[in-house]
Amino acid sequence: MPFYEKKIHFYKFSDIIQPMLVEFSAKNFRSINEKQTISFLPVKAKSSGIEKGELPNNITSESIPLLKTIILFGKNASGKSNLLKAIRRLQILVIQSGSISPETKIPYDPFKLDKNKTNESTTFEIKFLIKETVFRYKIVFNQTQFLLEELYSNKAKLFVRHHGKTINFGPSLHGPKKAIEKLTGENQLFLSKAGTNNFEEFKEIYHFLTSINIRINISDEIHKSWDYYLDNLAKAIPQKTAEQFIINILKAADVGIESFGYKKREEKEFKFPEGMPEDIKETILSQNRLALKTIHKRFANGDEEDTTDFAIEEESDGTLMFLKTTIRTLISISTGSPLIIDELDINLHPKLVEVILDLFHSQNNKNGQLIFTTHNTLFLSKKYFRRDQIYFADKEENGSSEFYSLAAIEGIRPDAPYDKWYMSGKFGAVPLTSIEEITNNFIT
C-alpha cells in the first residue's frame, strides 16, 4: 500500500471513456534516423516474460486495453528528449500551421549525421483511441511543404492528401471539406485548418492532439504562471473538489503545508514602469491575476499554537515542482489528455514521484496516461512497471537513436534485478565510461 493512501480521499473521476494514446512513431527528426516507435499496447505475457495478471492497475480495463504509463531510460544524448520533442512538434504543427503565411517555413529538423538524410522528409505518425475507434494520423513534410497527410480510422478512410493533388476524402466524411481544402496551403495541415475552422467531424480529433500536456524543459514549468495551472485545472475538475484533493496530497506528502489559498490581485498591486504600453500591461495582468499562499502550522515553546501564511514564492523549488506536477496529473487523469514530462523527478524526492505514479496506476484512473524520462534506476523495478512499460534509448554507431522496450529483450529471468542489470550494461543504453582513462588524461 502506498505510504499516503490512507490519508488521501481519492476523487472518483468520470467514468466517461476519454481519448487515449495508442502509439507514436517518428522518422528523420533530430537524432532519430530510421522509424522509431513507442507503444501503449500491452504485449502478450507468454512472449515477453510478463507474468499473467502482473500489475493489473497499470493497464486500462476497456475493450482495447492500453498501458497507463511508459518510463524511458537512457544515457545522456541518447535521444530520449527528442522522442518527446517529436510529439510536441507534431502538436505544434496541428495547432499553428493552419494560420501561417504562405512564405513561412515549416519547422524542420532532419537527422544531420547522414548526408543523405539532411534533405529527406520527416515523418510523424500517431495512433489514438476515441470512443472505441482507433485513428491513425500521419504527416510527411520538409521545410516548405507537407508531402503527405492522411487520417484513417479502423473503420474507414477519412482523407488522404498528397502534395499537388486533390484531397481524397472518405465517403463517410461530410461537412465543409471542399471549402477548407481550398483554404489549405502547401505549408499548412488540412487538420489544422479544419480544427481552427470548427469542422465538427474533426472536433474530438483536433482537441485530443492539441491538448496533449507536454513539459520538455524545466523552464516550461518555471515560466508558466499559477493562473495557467489553476485555470486549466478549473476546466477539468470542480474547483472545491480540486482544492481539497491538492490539500490532501500536500499534507500526505509531508511538505509542511496544511492548506493553500489564493486571491485575485488588484491592478494597483502591480508597479509598472512609466511609459509601459497598455497591451503589455494587460498581458501581465491577465497572466498574473492570482496570488497564491500556503498555510503552515506555527509553534510556541514546542507546542502548536496557530497557523501562518507563506507567499507561494517562499516555498522550496521541490515543493513548487511537486504542486505543479500534481496539478498536471489531475488534469490528465480527469480529461484523458496524455501527460509527457522530460525528467519527471527533477527537484522531487523519489517518494513524491511514487505519489504521481500511484495516481496514474490507481483504479480510479480510467484513461490518464504518462510518458516520462528519468535516470533514477530506483524506478527500474517490477514493483512499479511491467516490462512493456519500460523503454530504453540508445545511440547507434552512426549517432542515431534507437528505442526498445524491456519486453523485447530475451533471456531475462522473472526475478532479474532490472536496475543492476541495466547499470551493468546488459540492457544497453548506458554510457561506456572509463574512469581510469579519464583520470590518466587528467593527470597527464
C-alpha positions in Angstrom: 0.0 0.0 0.0 1.4 3.4 -0.9 2.6 5.4 2.2 0.0 8.1 1.7 -3.0 6.1 0.6 -4.9 6.1 3.9 -4.5 9.9 4.1 -6.0 10.8 0.7 -9.6 10.5 -0.3 -9.3 9.7 -4.0 -11.6 11.7 -6.1 -13.7 9.4 -8.3 -13.1 10.6 -11.8 -15.6 10.4 -14.6 -16.5 7.0 -16.0 -16.8 8.6 -19.4 -14.3 7.0 -21.7 -11.7 9.6 -22.6 -9.4 9.6 -25.6 -6.1 7.7 -25.2 -2.7 7.5 -27.0 -2.0 4.1 -28.6 1.3 4.5 -30.5 3.7 7.2 -31.8 6.4 6.9 -34.4 9.0 9.4 -35.8 11.5 9.2 -38.6 14.2 11.6 -39.7 13.8 14.0 -36.8 16.8 15.3 -34.8 18.7 12.2 -33.6 16.0 9.9 -34.8 17.1 8.5 -38.2 15.1 5.4 -39.1 11.5 5.0 -37.9 11.3 4.6 -34.1 8.1 3.7 -32.2 6.7 3.7 -28.6 3.5 1.8 -28.0 0.9 1.7 -25.2 -0.4 -1.6 -26.4 0.4 -4.3 -23.8 2.4 -7.2 -25.2 1.3 -10.8 -24.7 2.5 -12.3 -21.4 3.9 -15.6 -22.7 6.1 -14.0 -25.4 7.7 -11.3 -23.2 8.3 -12.8 -19.7 5.5 -10.8 -18.2 3.5 -12.8 -15.7 -0.2 -13.2 -16.2 -2.1 -10.6 -14.2 1.1 -8.6 -13.4 0.3 -5.1 -12.1 -3.3 -5.1 -13.4 -3.9 -1.5 -12.5 -1.2 -0.4 -14.9 -3.5 -1.3 -17.8 -6.9 0.1 -18.7 -9.8 -2.3 -18.5 -11.6 -1.1 -21.6 -12.4 -3.2 -24.7 -9.0 -2.2 -26.1 -6.5 -2.5 -23.1 -3.8 0.2 -23.1 -0.8 0.9 -20.8 -1.3 3.8 -18.5 2.4 4.8 -18.2 5.7 4.4 -20.0 9.1 5.1 -18.4 12.1 5.9 -20.6 15.7 5.4 -19.6 19.0 6.1 -21.5 22.3 7.7 -21.3 22.8 11.4 -21.8 22.5 12.4 -25.5 20.8 9.1 -26.4 17.7 10.9 -27.8 15.2 10.4 -25.0 14.1 14.0 -25.1 14.0 14.0 -28.9 11.2 11.5 -29.0 9.2 13.7 -26.7 10.1 16.7 -28.8 8.8 14.9 -31.9 5.3 14.5 -30.2 5.5 18.2 -29.3 6.5 19.1 -32.9 3.5 17.2 -34.3 1.2 19.0 -31.8 2.7 22.5 -32.7 2.1 21.8 -36.5 -1.5 20.8 -35.8 -2.1 23.9 -33.7 -0.2 26.5 -35.7 0.3 25.6 -39.3 -3.3 26.5 -40.3 -2.6 30.1 -39.6 0.9 30.7 -41.0 1.5 32.7 -44.1 2.4 31.1 -47.5 6.1 32.2 -47.2 6.6 30.8 -43.7 9.0 27.8 -43.4 7.8 24.7 -41.7 9.9 23.9 -38.6 12.1 21.1 -39.9 15.0 19.3 -38.0 16.2 16.3 -40.0 18.9 13.8 -38.9 22.2 15.7 -39.5 24.7 12.9 -39.2 23.8 11.3 -42.5 24.4 13.4 -45.6 21.6 11.6 -47.4 19.0 12.5 -44.8 19.5 16.2 -44.5 17.3 16.8 -47.5 14.8 14.0 -46.9 11.4 14.4 -45.4 10.4 13.9 -41.8 7.6 11.6 -40.9 5.4 11.6 -37.8 2.6 9.0 -37.2 0.3 8.8 -34.2 -2.5 6.3 -33.3 -5.1 7.2 -30.7 -8.3 5.9 -29.3 -11.6 7.9 -29.2 -14.8 6.1 -28.2 -13.5 2.6 -29.1 -12.4 3.8 -32.5 -8.7 3.8 -33.3 -7.5 6.6 -35.5 -4.1 6.8 -37.4 -2.8 10.2 -38.4 0.4 10.5 -40.5 2.2 13.5 -41.9 5.3 13.7 -44.1 7.0 17.1 -44.7 10.1 19.1 -45.4 10.9 22.8 -44.9 8.5 24.1 -47.4 5.5 21.7 -47.8 3.5 18.8 -46.5 4.1 15.9 -48.9 1.5 13.6 -47.3 -1.2 14.0 -44.7 -3.6 11.1 -44.1 -6.2 10.2 -41.4 -7.8 6.8 -41.1 -9.9 5.1 -38.5 -10.1 1.3 -38.0 -13.5 1.6 -39.7 -12.9 3.9 -42.7 -10.6 6.3 -44.5 -11.3 10.0 -43.6 -8.9 11.6 -46.0 -5.6 11.2 -47.9 -3.8 14.3 -49.1 -0.7 14.1 -51.4 1.1 17.2 -52.4 -0.1 18.8 -55.6 -3.2 16.6 -55.8 -6.8 16.9 -54.8 -7.6 15.5 -51.3 -9.2 12.1 -51.5 -12.0 12.2 -48.9 -13.6 9.1 -47.5 -17.3 8.6 -48.3 -18.4 8.9 -44.6 -16.9 12.4 -44.3 -19.3 15.3 -44.7 -19.3 19.0 -43.8 -17.4 21.9 -45.5 -14.4 19.7 -46.6 -14.0 21.2 -50.0 -14.2 24.7 -48.8 -11.5 24.0 -46.2 -9.4 22.2 -48.8 -9.3 25.4 -50.9 -8.1 27.4 -47.8 -5.2 25.0 -47.1 -1.8 26.0 -48.4 1.1 23.6 -49.1 2.8 24.6 -45.9 -0.4 24.0 -43.8 -2.1 20.9 -42.5 -5.7 20.2 -43.5 -6.4 19.0 -40.0 -5.1 22.3 -38.6 -7.4 24.3 -40.9 -10.3 22.0 -40.1 -9.8 22.4 -36.4 -9.4 26.2 -36.4 -12.5 26.5 -38.6 -14.6 24.3 -36.2 -15.1 21.4 -38.6 -17.5 19.4 -36.4 -16.4 15.9 -37.6 -12.8 16.6 -36.6 -13.6 18.4 -33.4 -12.6 15.5 -31.0 -9.6 14.5 -33.0 -8.3 18.1 -33.1 -8.9 18.6 -29.4 -7.1 15.4 -28.4 -4.0 16.2 -30.5 -3.8 19.8 -29.3 -4.4 19.1 -25.6 -1.6 16.7 -25.0 0.2 18.1 -21.9 3.9 18.3 -22.5 6.8 19.5 -20.4 10.1 19.2 -22.2 12.3 21.8 -20.4 12.2 22.7 -16.7 11.7 26.3 -18.0 8.3 25.2 -19.2 7.3 24.8 -15.6 9.2 27.8 -14.2 7.8 30.4 -16.7 4.2 29.4 -16.6 2.2 31.4 -14.1 -0.1 29.9 -11.5 -3.0 31.3 -13.4 -2.2 28.9 -16.2 -2.3 25.8 -13.9 -5.3 26.8 -11.9 -7.3 27.9 -15.0 -6.7 24.6 -16.7 -7.4 22.7 -13.5 -10.8 24.5 -13.2 -11.7 23.4 -16.7 -11.1 19.7 -15.7 -12.4 19.3 -12.1 -14.9 21.3 -9.9 -12.9 23.9 -8.0 -13.7 22.7 -4.5 -13.0 19.1 -5.3 -9.7 20.0 -6.9 -8.6 22.2 -4.0 -9.4 19.6 -1.4 -7.6 16.9 -3.4 -4.5 19.0 -3.7 -4.6 19.9 0.0 -4.9 16.2 0.9 -1.9 15.3 -1.3 0.3 18.1 0.0 -0.4 17.1 3.6 0.2 13.4 2.9 3.4 14.3 1.0 4.8 15.8 4.3 6.0 19.1 2.8 4.7 21.0 5.8 1.7 22.6 4.1 -1.6 22.4 5.9 -3.7 24.2 3.3 -3.4 26.7 0.5 -5.5 29.5 -1.0 -5.4 32.4 -3.4 -6.9 35.7 -4.1 -7.3 38.0 -7.1 -4.7 40.7 -7.3 -5.8 44.3 -7.8 -4.2 46.3 -10.6 -2.8 48.8 -8.0 -0.7 46.0 -6.5 1.4 45.9 -9.7 4.2 48.6 -10.1 4.6 49.1 -13.8 7.4 51.3 -15.2 6.4 54.6 -16.5 5.5 54.5 -20.2 4.9 50.8 -20.4 2.5 50.1 -23.3 -1.1 49.2 -22.3 -1.1 46.0 -24.2 1.9 44.7 -22.3 0.3 45.7 -19.0 -2.9 43.8 -20.0 -0.8 40.7 -20.8 1.0 40.8 -17.5 -2.3 41.4 -15.6 -4.1 38.6 -17.4 -1.4 36.1 -16.7 -0.8 37.0 -13.0 -4.3 37.6 -11.7 -3.9 35.2 -8.8 -1.7 35.5 -5.7 -1.2 32.1 -4.0 -0.4 31.4 -0.4 0.3 28.3 1.6 -0.7 27.8 5.2 1.7 26.2 7.8 1.4 25.3 11.4 3.1 27.8 13.8 4.5 26.7 17.2 5.3 28.4 20.5 7.5 26.7 23.1 7.3 23.5 21.2 3.5 23.4 21.1 1.3 24.0 18.1 -0.4 27.4 18.5 -1.9 28.7 15.3 -1.0 29.0 11.6 0.9 31.4 9.4 0.8 32.2 5.7 3.7 31.9 3.2 3.7 33.5 -0.2 3.9 30.7 -2.8 7.4 32.1 -3.8 8.7 31.3 -0.3 8.2 27.5 -0.8 11.1 25.3 -1.9 11.7 24.5 -5.5 10.8 20.9 -4.9 7.5 21.8 -3.3 6.6 24.1 -6.2 7.6 21.4 -8.7 5.5 18.8 -6.9 2.5 21.1 -6.7 2.7 21.9 -10.4 3.2 18.3 -11.4 0.3 17.2 -9.2 -2.0 19.7 -11.0 -0.8 18.4 -14.4 -1.5 14.9 -13.2 -5.1 15.7 -12.1 -5.8 17.4 -15.4 -4.5 14.3 -17.3 -6.4 11.8 -15.2 -9.7 13.7 -15.4 -9.6 14.7 -19.0 -7.7 11.9 -20.7 -5.0 14.2 -22.0 -1.7 12.3 -22.0 1.0 13.9 -19.8 4.5 13.9 -21.2 7.4 15.0 -19.0 11.1 15.0 -19.6 12.9 14.2 -16.3 9.8 13.9 -14.1 12.0 13.6 -11.0 13.8 17.0 -11.2 13.7 18.5 -7.7 11.5 15.7 -6.4 12.2 13.1 -3.8 11.6 9.5 -5.1 8.7 9.2 -2.6 6.9 12.1 -4.3 7.5 10.6 -7.7 5.9 7.5 -6.3 2.8 9.6 -5.4 2.5 10.7 -9.1 2.9 7.1 -10.3 0.4 5.7 -7.9 -2.2 8.3 -9.0 -1.8 7.1 -12.6 -1.8 3.5 -11.6 -4.8 3.9 -9.3 -8.1 2.1 -10.2 -9.7 5.5 -10.2 -7.6 6.5 -13.2 -9.6 5.2 -16.2 -7.8 6.9 -19.1 -4.9 9.2 -17.9 -1.5 8.3 -19.4 2.0 9.4 -18.6 5.3 9.2 -20.5 8.4 10.3 -18.7 12.2 10.1 -18.8 14.5 9.6 -15.9 17.9 8.5 -14.9 16.7 7.2 -11.5 17.1 3.4 -11.5 15.0 3.1 -8.3 12.0 3.1 -10.7 13.6 0.4 -12.9 11.7 -2.2 -11.0 8.7 -4.6 -11.4 7.3 -3.0 -8.3 6.3 -0.1 -10.4 6.3 -1.2 -14.1 5.7 -4.2 -16.4 8.4 -4.9 -18.9 6.4 -3.5 -21.7 6.2 -0.2 -19.9 10.0 0.2 -19.6 11.7 1.7 -22.7 15.4 2.4 -23.4 17.0 4.9 -25.7 20.5 4.1 -27.1 22.8 5.6 -29.6 24.0 3.5 -32.6 27.4 3.9 -34.1 26.2 6.4 -36.7 24.8 8.6 -33.9 21.1 7.7 -34.5 18.7 6.9 -31.6 17.2 3.5 -31.1 14.2 2.9 -28.8 13.2 -0.5 -27.5 11.3 -2.0 -24.6 12.5 -4.3 -21.9 9.8 -6.8 -23.1 11.7 -7.1 -26.4 14.9 -8.3 -24.7 15.1 -12.1 -24.5 16.6 -14.2 -21.7 15.6 -12.1 -18.7 14.7 -14.1 -15.6 11.5 -13.4 -13.8 13.5 -12.5 -10.7 16.1 -10.4 -12.5 17.2 -7.2 -10.7 16.4 -4.8 -13.5 18.3 -1.9 -12.0 21.6 -3.9 -11.5 21.4 -5.5 -14.9 20.8 -2.1 -16.5 23.7 -0.4 -14.7 26.0 -3.3 -15.7 25.2 -2.7 -19.4 23.1 -5.8 -20.0 20.2 -3.8 -21.5 22.4 -1.3 -23.3 21.6 2.4 -23.1 24.3 3.3 -20.6 27.4 5.4 -21.2 30.6 3.4 -21.8 32.8 5.4 -19.4 36.3 4.6 -18.3 37.2 6.3 -15.1 40.8 5.1 -15.4 41.2 6.7 -18.9 39.6 9.9 -17.7 41.9 10.0 -14.7 45.0 9.3 -16.7 44.2 12.0 -19.2 43.6 14.5 -16.4 46.9 13.7 -14.7 48.9 13.9 -17.9 
